[in-house]
Amino acid sequence: MTPSSRVYRGHIFHIAGSPTVAAAHRHLVSLPDGVLVTTDTGRIAWVGSFVDLPAVYETLAVTDNRGGFILPGFVDTHVHFPQTYSTDSYGGGQLLEWLDNCVFPAEARLADPGFGEQIARDFTRRRVAAGTTSALVFGSAFPPAQDALFEESHRAGLRLVSGRGIQTVGSKPSQALLTSEARALELVTDEIARWHAVDTGDAATALLQVAVVPRFSLSVTPTTLAGLGELYDAVRGQGVYFHSHLNENNRSGTGEIEAVKSVYQVDTYLDTYDGRFLPGSARGGSSLLGRRSILAHAVHCENSELARLAETGTSVAHCPTSQQFLGSGTMPWLRTTSFGVNVAIGSDVGAGDEWLISRVLNDCFKVHLSEPGEAGLSLDPAALLFTGTLAGARALDMEARFGNFDVGKDADFLLIEPDRWEPLATVLERGIRADDEEMATDQTLFALLLALRQPAIAGVFVRGRRVLAPTGG
C-alpha cells in the first residue's frame, strides 16, 4: 500500500522530544481525542487534539480509531531470528548449557535453504503481529537464511538491522555454525556489501541495515576480534552496527563471565569488545563500541564497564523475560541508568518467549519492582513506553527518524483496537481511575501496556505504509 496524506484519529500516547528515561514522564503526551496527520511521503505532518486540527487537513481522508489508541511502533533491540521456533526449549538449563543442548542444534537447521525461507516468513509474521516496526536481529550463520530474512523484511516493509552470527570457535554442538576466521570476515564483508542500506543507499534513511554480530566473546578468538575491529573501522562510517552479548550469566566457577575472563585473561568482559582483549586487558585491536553498538543483557556489569558504555554511547538491550527463563538475574535498573547508559528493551526470542514488546515491558516492571532494598523501583508507564519505543530508536541511532510522533519524523505507528481483545477492553472500560487527571492518564497507559495482546493490534505502519505479513507455507 502506497503512503498517502491521511488523518488518523484516536487516543494518542507518545514520549515527545528527546528526554532521558528519568524525564520521560514530563514528556508524556496523551491526547484522548488526538489526530496524527501523515504525508504522502510517510512523514508526520501534524499531531494534536482533534479540535485544533488545522483547516488545511480537514479535507483529508480519515481513519477513525476513536475508542482505540495510536502508539509509536515498538522497537525490539535484541531478538534471535534462528530461534523463532525455540521459545519452548526445555531441558537446557542456564545459558551455556542451554546453548549447547537447545540452541545450537536448532540454529544448525537453517543450513537447509528451504527451512531458512520458511523460518524467515514465520519470523516476519511474528514481528508484524506483535507491532515490532523496527528490530535489531541476531542473524543466522548461513547466508541463504540471512538473504531470506532481508528479503521478507523488505517485502513486508519493516525496519531491520541484522548480521550473520559469527562463530569461529565453540563446543562440539556448535560445530555446524563455525567458520574459519578468514571466512567469517569474508561473509560479513559480503553481507554488508549486498544488504546494508540497499533500499535507499543511505544509512540515515534505509529500512534495511547490517550489523557485525559475533555471538559473544566465547564464540570468537583474539584473532577474530582483531579482524572484526579492522573491518568495523572500515565500515563504521557507513553506519554499520555492532551487536553482541555482555555479562549475562555470572554463575560461580562455570558461568559465562568467569569463562570470558579466564579465556582472555582480561579484567572485564567489556574489555574484549573494547579492543583490550589481550592478557592483562592489553590493547590488541580497535574498539567495537560506539553510538551504533548495542550489547544485550549487561546484567552483571562492573561500574567501570557502565561508565565506559556511557562514555562511548553504547546502548544496552535489556531482556528481562529471557533473563528470568535462563536464571541470569536482573539488570540493576537504577545503577545502570545512573551512569547515563541508554537502556532499550529486547525480547530475546527464543530464551524470551514473548514477541510482543509490551509483554516484555510487563516483565520489566515486575522484575525491577522486586529488586532488593533501595534498588527496587516502580517504573512509571511513561518510562516503560519510552523504553519500548524512543530508547530503541536512540539505541539504533535513528532517533531523528522514528520512536515518537514529533513532526517531521517517519510515521511508524500502531493502531490499537481494545474491542479485539476483550480482557483489554474491559480493563480500560471498567478499571478504577483516579480523580486526578495526571494519575488517571498514567493508569490508562499502564493498563494499555500491561494488558495489551496481539489481537488488539489492528494496524501496523512504517513510513505511513501499512505493513502486511508474509503469506504462504
C-alpha positions in Angstrom: 0.0 0.0 0.0 1.5 3.4 -1.0 1.5 6.0 1.7 -1.0 8.9 1.3 -1.7 12.0 3.2 -4.2 10.9 5.8 -5.7 11.7 9.2 -5.7 9.1 12.0 -7.9 9.8 14.9 -7.8 8.1 18.3 -6.2 8.3 21.8 -2.6 9.1 21.1 0.2 8.3 23.5 3.9 9.0 22.9 7.0 10.4 24.5 7.8 13.7 22.8 11.2 15.3 22.3 14.4 13.7 23.3 14.4 13.1 27.1 16.3 10.6 29.3 14.3 7.8 30.8 14.2 9.7 34.1 12.5 12.6 32.4 10.1 10.6 30.2 7.1 11.3 32.4 7.4 15.0 31.9 7.5 14.4 28.1 4.5 12.0 28.0 1.8 13.2 25.6 -1.7 12.0 26.0 -4.4 13.2 23.5 -7.7 11.4 24.3 -9.2 12.7 21.0 -6.0 13.0 19.1 -5.0 13.3 15.5 -2.0 12.1 13.7 -1.6 13.5 10.2 0.7 11.7 7.7 2.1 12.9 4.4 2.2 11.1 1.1 5.9 10.6 1.7 5.2 8.8 5.0 6.2 11.6 7.4 4.3 13.1 10.3 2.9 16.4 9.3 0.9 17.3 12.4 -0.1 15.8 15.8 -2.5 17.3 18.3 -6.1 17.3 19.5 -8.9 16.9 17.0 -10.4 20.3 18.0 -7.2 22.0 17.0 -6.8 20.3 13.6 -5.7 22.9 11.1 -8.1 23.7 8.3 -5.6 22.6 5.7 -6.0 19.0 6.8 -9.8 18.9 7.1 -10.4 17.5 3.6 -8.0 14.5 4.1 -9.4 11.0 4.4 -9.8 9.9 8.0 -9.1 6.6 9.7 -11.4 6.9 12.7 -9.9 4.8 15.6 -11.9 6.5 18.4 -12.3 4.1 21.3 -8.8 2.9 20.4 -5.2 4.1 20.6 -2.4 5.2 18.4 1.1 4.3 19.7 4.6 4.6 18.2 5.7 1.3 16.7 7.6 -1.0 19.1 11.4 -1.3 18.8 13.0 -4.7 19.7 16.7 -4.2 20.2 17.6 -7.9 20.7 15.8 -10.8 19.0 17.3 -14.1 17.5 15.9 -14.9 14.1 17.2 -18.5 14.1 15.5 -19.1 17.4 12.0 -18.4 16.1 10.9 -22.0 17.0 13.0 -22.2 20.2 10.7 -20.5 22.7 9.7 -23.9 24.1 13.3 -25.1 24.8 13.1 -27.2 27.9 16.0 -29.2 29.3 18.7 -26.7 28.6 19.5 -25.2 32.0 21.3 -21.9 32.3 23.0 -20.0 29.4 26.0 -22.1 28.3 24.2 -25.5 28.7 21.1 -24.1 27.0 23.1 -23.0 24.0 24.7 -26.5 23.7 21.5 -28.5 24.4 18.8 -26.5 22.7 20.0 -23.6 20.6 23.0 -24.7 18.5 21.1 -27.8 17.2 18.1 -25.6 16.4 20.2 -23.0 14.6 22.0 -25.7 12.6 18.7 -26.5 10.8 19.0 -23.2 8.9 21.7 -24.7 6.8 18.8 -26.0 4.7 17.8 -23.1 2.4 14.2 -24.2 2.3 14.0 -24.2 6.0 15.7 -20.8 6.1 13.0 -19.4 3.8 10.2 -20.9 6.0 11.6 -19.5 9.2 12.2 -16.1 7.7 8.5 -15.9 6.7 7.4 -17.0 10.2 9.8 -14.6 11.9 8.5 -11.7 9.8 4.9 -12.7 10.5 5.6 -12.8 14.3 7.0 -9.3 14.1 4.0 -7.9 12.2 1.6 -9.5 14.6 3.4 -8.0 17.6 3.7 -4.5 16.1 7.5 -4.5 16.1 8.2 -2.0 13.4 12.0 -1.9 14.0 14.2 -4.7 15.2 17.9 -5.4 15.8 18.1 -9.1 14.9 20.7 -11.6 15.7 21.1 -13.4 12.5 21.8 -16.9 11.2 25.3 -18.3 10.5 24.1 -19.3 7.0 24.0 -16.6 4.2 21.0 -18.0 2.3 18.9 -17.8 5.5 20.1 -14.2 6.1 19.2 -13.4 2.5 15.7 -14.8 3.1 15.3 -12.7 6.3 16.3 -9.4 4.5 14.0 -10.3 1.5 11.0 -11.0 3.7 11.5 -7.9 5.8 11.8 -5.8 2.7 8.6 -7.2 1.1 6.7 -6.6 4.4 8.1 -3.0 4.7 9.6 -3.5 8.2 12.8 -1.9 9.6 15.6 -4.5 10.0 19.1 -4.3 11.3 20.7 -7.8 11.2 24.0 -9.6 10.8 25.0 -13.2 10.5 26.0 -14.8 13.8 29.8 -15.1 13.8 31.4 -18.1 15.5 34.9 -19.2 14.9 35.4 -21.4 18.0 33.0 -23.4 20.1 31.8 -26.6 21.7 31.0 -29.8 19.8 27.3 -29.0 19.4 28.2 -25.6 17.8 30.4 -27.1 15.1 27.9 -26.7 12.2 27.8 -23.0 12.9 31.6 -22.4 12.8 33.7 -20.9 10.1 37.4 -20.1 9.8 38.4 -16.6 11.0 39.2 -15.6 7.4 35.9 -16.9 6.1 34.0 -15.1 8.9 35.4 -11.8 7.8 34.6 -12.6 4.1 31.0 -13.4 4.9 30.4 -10.3 7.0 32.0 -8.1 4.3 29.8 -9.7 1.7 26.7 -9.2 3.7 27.4 -5.5 4.3 28.1 -5.0 0.6 24.9 -6.7 -0.5 22.4 -5.6 2.2 23.5 -2.5 4.1 21.2 0.4 3.2 20.4 -1.4 -0.1 16.9 0.0 -0.2 17.9 3.7 -0.2 21.7 3.8 -0.4 21.8 6.0 2.7 22.1 4.6 6.3 20.2 7.7 7.6 17.1 6.7 5.7 17.4 3.0 5.0 14.9 0.4 6.3 17.5 -2.4 5.8 20.8 -2.3 7.5 23.6 -4.6 8.6 25.4 -5.3 11.9 28.6 -7.0 12.8 27.5 -9.7 15.2 29.8 -12.1 17.0 27.7 -14.3 19.2 29.7 -13.5 22.3 33.3 -13.4 23.2 33.5 -17.1 23.9 32.5 -17.8 20.2 35.5 -16.0 18.8 39.2 -15.6 19.4 41.5 -12.6 19.8 42.4 -13.0 16.2 38.8 -12.8 15.2 38.2 -9.8 17.4 41.3 -8.1 15.9 39.9 -8.8 12.4 36.5 -7.6 13.3 38.0 -4.4 14.7 39.8 -3.7 11.4 36.6 -4.4 9.4 34.5 -2.2 11.6 36.9 0.6 11.3 36.4 0.4 7.6 32.6 0.4 7.6 31.7 2.3 10.8 31.4 5.5 8.7 28.8 3.8 6.5 26.5 3.4 9.6 27.1 -0.3 10.1 26.1 -1.6 13.6 27.8 -3.8 16.2 25.8 -6.2 18.3 26.6 -8.9 20.8 26.0 -10.2 24.3 27.6 -8.9 27.6 27.7 -10.1 31.2 24.6 -12.3 31.0 25.5 -15.2 33.3 27.6 -15.0 36.5 27.4 -18.5 37.8 30.3 -19.0 40.1 33.1 -21.1 38.6 31.4 -22.2 35.4 29.4 -19.3 34.2 29.8 -17.1 31.1 31.5 -14.1 32.8 34.2 -16.1 34.5 34.8 -18.1 31.4 35.4 -15.0 29.3 37.8 -13.6 31.9 39.6 -16.9 32.1 39.9 -17.5 28.4 41.0 -13.9 27.6 42.8 -13.1 30.9 41.2 -9.7 30.9 39.9 -7.5 33.8 36.4 -7.1 32.5 34.1 -8.8 29.9 33.6 -5.4 28.2 37.3 -5.1 27.5 37.0 -7.9 24.9 34.7 -5.6 22.8 36.7 -2.5 23.5 39.9 -3.7 21.8 41.5 -4.7 25.0 41.3 -8.5 24.5 44.9 -9.5 25.2 46.1 -10.8 28.6 46.0 -8.1 31.3 43.5 -6.2 29.1 46.2 -5.0 26.9 45.1 -3.5 23.6 45.0 -5.8 20.7 42.9 -4.0 18.2 40.2 -1.4 17.6 37.2 -0.8 19.9 33.8 -2.1 18.7 31.9 0.3 21.0 30.0 3.4 19.9 26.8 5.1 19.0 25.6 2.2 16.8 26.8 -0.5 19.2 24.2 -2.4 21.3 25.1 -5.0 23.8 22.4 -7.3 25.1 21.8 -8.1 28.8 24.5 -6.3 30.8 23.1 -7.9 33.9 26.3 -8.1 35.9 28.3 -5.1 34.9 31.1 -3.6 37.0 30.9 0.2 37.5 33.9 0.7 35.2 32.0 -1.1 32.4 28.9 1.0 32.8 31.0 4.2 32.8 32.6 3.0 29.6 29.3 2.1 27.9 28.1 5.6 28.7 31.3 7.3 27.6 31.2 5.6 24.2 27.4 6.0 23.6 26.9 2.2 23.6 23.4 1.1 24.4 22.1 -1.9 26.4 19.3 -4.1 25.2 17.6 -5.1 28.4 15.9 -8.5 28.2 14.0 -9.2 31.4 11.9 -12.0 30.1 14.8 -14.2 28.9 16.9 -13.4 32.0 14.2 -15.0 34.1 14.0 -18.0 31.8 17.7 -18.7 32.0 18.1 -17.7 35.6 20.5 -14.9 34.7 19.4 -12.4 37.3 18.1 -8.9 37.0 19.9 -6.0 35.3 20.1 -3.3 38.1 18.0 -0.6 36.6 18.9 2.4 38.8 22.6 1.6 38.9 22.7 1.1 35.1 20.8 4.2 34.2 22.5 6.4 36.8 25.7 6.1 34.7 23.8 7.6 31.7 23.6 4.4 29.8 20.7 4.2 27.3 18.6 1.2 28.1 16.2 -0.1 25.4 14.2 -3.3 25.5 14.8 -6.7 23.9 12.5 -9.7 23.6 15.5 -12.1 23.2 13.3 -14.6 21.5 14.0 -17.6 21.9 15.2 -17.6 25.5 12.4 -14.9 25.8 9.0 -16.4 25.0 7.2 -13.1 24.4 7.2 -11.5 20.9 5.1 -8.5 22.0 7.3 -5.8 23.4 4.6 -4.6 25.8 4.6 -8.1 27.3 8.4 -7.7 27.8 7.8 -4.3 29.4 5.3 -6.1 31.7 8.2 -8.3 32.9 10.4 -5.3 33.1 8.1 -3.6 35.5 7.8 -6.7 37.7 11.5 -7.6 38.0 12.5 -4.1 38.9 9.8 -3.7 41.5 11.3 -6.9 43.0 14.9 -5.7 43.2 16.0 -5.8 46.8 16.1 -2.8 49.1 16.8 0.6 47.7 17.5 -0.8 44.2 13.8 -1.6 43.7 11.5 0.8 42.0 8.1 1.1 40.4 8.7 2.1 36.8 6.1 4.6 35.7 4.2 3.9 32.5 5.9 6.7 30.6 9.3 5.2 31.3 8.0 1.8 30.1 6.7 3.4 26.9 10.0 5.2 26.4 12.0 2.0 26.8 9.9 0.2 24.2 9.9 3.0 21.6 12.2 6.0 21.8 15.0 4.4 23.7 15.1 1.7 21.0 15.3 4.3 18.2 18.1 6.0 20.2 20.0 2.7 20.6 19.8 2.3 16.8 21.0 5.9 16.3 17.8 6.6 14.4 16.0 8.8 16.9 15.8 11.5 14.2 13.7 9.2 12.1 11.3 7.4 14.4 10.4 6.5 18.0 7.8 9.1 18.7 5.4 11.4 16.9 7.5 14.6 16.6 6.6 16.4 13.4 8.9 15.5 10.5 9.7 12.0 11.7 8.7 8.9 9.8 5.1 7.8 10.6 5.8 4.5 12.3 2.8 3.7 14.4 0.3 1.1 15.6 -3.5 1.3 15.7 -4.8 -0.5 18.8 -8.5 -1.6 19.0 -9.2 -2.8 22.5 -12.5 -4.5 21.5 -10.5 -7.0 19.6 -9.2 -8.4 22.9 -11.9 -8.4 25.5 -9.7 -8.5 28.6 -8.0 -5.3 27.5 -11.3 -3.6 26.6 -12.9 -4.4 30.0 -9.8 -3.3 32.0 -9.8 0.0 30.1 -13.5 0.5 30.4 -14.2 -0.7 33.9 -10.9 -0.3 35.8 -10.8 2.2 38.6 -9.3 5.6 37.7 -8.1 8.4 40.0 -9.9 11.8 40.1 -6.5 13.4 39.5 -6.2 13.8 35.7 -2.4 13.1 35.6 -2.7 9.9 37.7 -5.8 8.8 35.6 -3.7 9.2 32.5 -0.9 7.1 34.0 -3.3 4.4 35.0 -4.8 4.2 31.5 -1.4 3.9 29.8 -0.3 1.4 32.4 -3.4 -0.7 31.7 -2.9 -0.4 28.0 0.7 -1.6 28.1 0.3 -4.4 30.6 -3.0 -5.8 29.2 -2.3 -5.4 25.5 -2.2 -8.6 23.5 -1.6 -9.2 19.8 -5.2 -9.5 18.6 -5.8 -5.9 19.6 -3.1 -4.6 17.2 -5.3 -3.7 14.3 -2.8 -1.8 12.1 1.0 -1.7 11.8 2.5 1.2 9.8 6.1 2.1 8.8 6.6 5.4 7.0 2.9 5.7 6.7 2.5 2.5 4.8 0.5 -0.4 6.2 2.8 -3.4 6.8 1.4 -6.7 5.6 2.5 -10.0 6.9 4.0 -12.6 4.5 1.7 -15.3 3.2 2.4 -18.8 2.1 3.5 -22.0 3.8 
